[in-house]
Amino acid sequence: MTEKGFPGGREMVPDMSSLRFGEFDPGEAKRILASLPDAPADADDVLVVTSLRIPTGLHRRLKSYAEERGVAPSVLIRQWIELHLASVDKPISLDAALRALASLPPAA
């Protein structure tokens, strides 16, 4: 990179002199395109990046929890969001939830 000055500081500009352009190889382009995964059939299945700010201690606990289960923290977060939204879509009363919990056998 070379430095290019401008008022108030310096700007880093890439050195384009070393770039080389070759012949277009249709066979190589087809091979690359064939190696790409298929696009999701449903647009709702496309994953998007969402920023999440959590305290450092909580992040450490999340990473540890995820590592113990052999999954990425993002997978856990996605599952927890899906679980929560599923419960919002089909809410049950507190009484019904307590009755269901009371009918379970005690933990060993």
N, C-alpha and C positions, 0 to 999 in steps of 0.2 A: 504494500500500500504506500502511496505517496501522500505527502501533506499538501493541502491546498489552503492557503490562508483566506479568511473572510473576516469582515469587521466583527470584533468581539471574541475571536478565538480561531482555532484551526479545525478544519474539516478533513476527515480521512477519506480519500478517494481511491477506489481499487485501481490497480495498474492493469489496464485492459490489453497491453501490448503482447502479453504471453498467451492470450486466448487463440485457439486454433479451431477452425471450423472445417469439417470434413464432408465427404460425400454422404448423402442420405441413403441409408441402406433399408429398403422396404422390408426385407426379411427380418432384420433385427428389430425394426419397429413392430412388426407383427408378433415376434416372439415376446417382446416386452409387454405388449397389450394383452396377449394371451395369458401371461403370468399374473396379471392383475386380478384381484377377486371380483366376483360379480357384484354389481350394484344391488343393494337390498331391494326386494320387490315392493316393500312398503316404505314410504318416506318416513314413517314414524319409527322405523328400526334403525335409522341413521343415528350414530352416536355423535353428540356434540359436547364440546368442552365447556364446563361450567366452573367458574371460580368459586371457591369456598374458603372462607377465612375462619380458622379455629385456633384456639390457644395451643401453644407448643406442647404442653403436657397432654392435652387431649389428642393431639396428633401422634405423639409417641405411643399412647395407649392404643389408638386405632391401628398403627403400624404393627405393633406387637400382636394384637388380636388377629389381624389379617395374616401375619406370618405364621402364627400357630395353626391357622386353618389352611394355609397354602394358597391363599388368594390375594389379589391386589386390594389395597384399601378402597380404590374406586369401585370395585365390584361389590364390596360390602355396602358402601354408601348407596349405590344404585339399588341393591336389594332392599335396604332399609327404607328408602324412599318409596319403592314399589309397594312394600308391605304396608307402610303408613297410608298411602293413597288408596290401596285396596280396602283398608279398614274404614276410610272416610266414605268410600263409595257404598259400603254396606255396613252402616253403623248398627251396633246392638246396644241395648240398654245396659247400664251398670249392673242391675239385678240379674239380667240374663248371663252376663259375663261371670259374675260371682257364682251363680248356680252351676255353670259349666266348670269353673275351676274347682268348686267343692265336690263335684262328681268324680274328679280325677283321683287315682290312688295316690297315697302319700309317697314322697320321694324316698328312695332307699337310703 
